[in-house]
Each structure stands twice: as C-alpha cells, then as structure tokens.
Amino acid sequence: MHSRSKITVRYAETDRMGIAHHSNYPVWYEVGRSDYIKMFGTSYTEMEEAGVMTPLRNLNCHFKLPACYEDELIIRTWCTAMSAARIEFSYTVKRIEPDGSETELGYGSTEHGFVDSKTFRPCNVRKRLPDLYEKINNNIKHF
C-alpha cells in the first residue's frame, strides 16, 4: 500500500533556470510521509500528542530528471521496514505529463527513529501506538 501526494512545483522552489532545487525533495518526502500516516487513521500531530516523535536518521535522494516550475508531481510513499524503534520509507517523484502518463524524476528513502517527545530517548512504538504499529507493519511493501 502506498500514498499518492500531488504537488505543483512553486516558483519559490526553483532556481533562476526554473528548475526545482534539490533541497525540496526532502520537503516533498515529508508531505508523502504525512499522507501515508493519515491512510492509517492518524496523523503526525496525534502521534506527537501521544508522546512519539520520529526524528530523521538517514536520507537518500537520487535524481534522474529535473522538476520545473509549475510541473505537477506525484510523490508515492510506502513503508519498506518497521521495528519497534525505527521506520523506513521509500519515495518516487514523478511528473504528470500532459497526456496523463508519468515520468520518473527521482526516488529516495528516509529512515526515522521513534523517540519519546519529552526525553528524546528511543521508545517502543509497538507498545505506545499498538494499533498504528500493527496497521503499518501489515502493509509493508517489500521489493
């Protein structure tokens, strides 16, 4: 199972040549992660209110083709691994072409830890948010 987040490249995200700066990809990944979590009936806000935060441990971005000003993009997001202490996501960034086809512009992954929002020490999400843990773990997409 994966989420599909639609983004239109804004002028502020581009350089003088009209090409989206590479620093936007992690922001777009975050949009995808938020939409992915919402598919399971919760949000990052609700996770944080339950005392769980997900700091970034690792980020990978691979670029194939540029995204340009006003391009309509689809960010596909899915979970590739999860344990009680960590979660990994993968992403593809595709441009929606005028004929409706999609062209892959890049892909990436992120790894996050689960930490207590007060102490920032690792926490067991399986115990803190058992329903969410079970739902996501049952929908991990392996390649």
Summary of the structure (lengths in Angstrom):
residues: 143
radius of gyration: 16.1
end to end distance: 12.5
largest distance: 50.6
contacts: 424
relative contact order: 0.23
helix: 25%
strand: 40%
